Amino acid sequence: MNNSPQEHAIDPRNANILISINGNLVPRAEATVSVFDSGFILGDGVWEGLRMHKGGVAFLGQHIERLYEGAKAIYMDIGIRPAELKKRLFDCLAANNMTDGVHIRLMVTRGVKATPYQDPRVTISPATIVIIPEYKNPKPESFQKGLRLFTVHVRRGYPDVQDQKLNSHSKLNCITACIQAANAGYDEALMLDPHGFVATCNSTHFFIVRRGEVWTSTGEYCIPGITRGNIIRVCREAGITVREKSFSLYDVYGADEAFVTGTFAGCTPVRVVDGRPVCHPLSESTEWQGPGPMVQRISKLYKELCDRESERA
């Protein structure tokens, strides 16, 4: 794997983790779901990526709210209330004796179907709820190394085709974008909206810095990212001007700094976009000089917010 936003060291402890499947704790090697499950057959479900931070789960309330909102949007009954789902999550973490440096995938599908068919009315079980916690930390060198982004032809589409605000199990749009970027030798795909403006990346949200201001997309063609929203929040609290607006690749190529955000790594600098080093256009150097002052400041502010807003059992 290249210097992906998800790059991490392999942790041998993950071989023996317990995974929660519908409330039952199962060893990793035995953790399975039915081949008739809606998620396997159709990608019918919603999910969240969570981060355990110093004994708590960062921004858990925001993630749970987004999960239930997504389920409501696709007319899917999760079957348990948020408080019970949180309890399952913390029970799973406690059973694994996990306290820090853990990335969690929380997945909910519509459930088991009577036959492989898309109609939700042939679903014959309650929703399938899976919680996978893994010891997974970003490699420290990833922040210093920076990412290389490649603008792909795969677009973030209109909401009447598939609403990009849905954090659904059906991720083929992002996967095909990721494949194109990887085959071009880059780390992550930069995706445009239907109008040709910058939307987001295939697995992270994208920001640029221009003349002391932080810009990101309007948010109309990407999921309402929890990390994205909290980055915007800490910037505004610190007096940093943030603009959610339409901007083109012209603005990206002339940016002073660029970075991506996501639950796993938080804030990661971008060093190259489409073969162009990210640096101030009037800089004496035409090469990337490492993480810039703005991204370093924002990363620190975000980590401090994680410290303050991690929910515990």
NORWOWO-V299266 format. One line per field, one symbol per residue. phi: phi as a letter, one per 20 degrees, with the letter a starting at -180 (. if undefined). Layout:
phi = ???
This chain:
phi = .ffffdfbffdffffdfedeclneecggfdfbcffefgfffcmercbcdcceclncdflggffffffffffffeldefncfgfffffgfffffffelecamcdcddccdfoedfbfbfggfefdcfgecccdecfbdffgfffffmdddcfdefeeeffeebffffeefedggffffffffffendebeedeefenefdadfccddcccclndddbffnfcbfffffgfffgfffffenefccebebdfgfffeffbbbccaffdmccfddbclnefeafgdffdedfdngffffffffffffffggecdedf
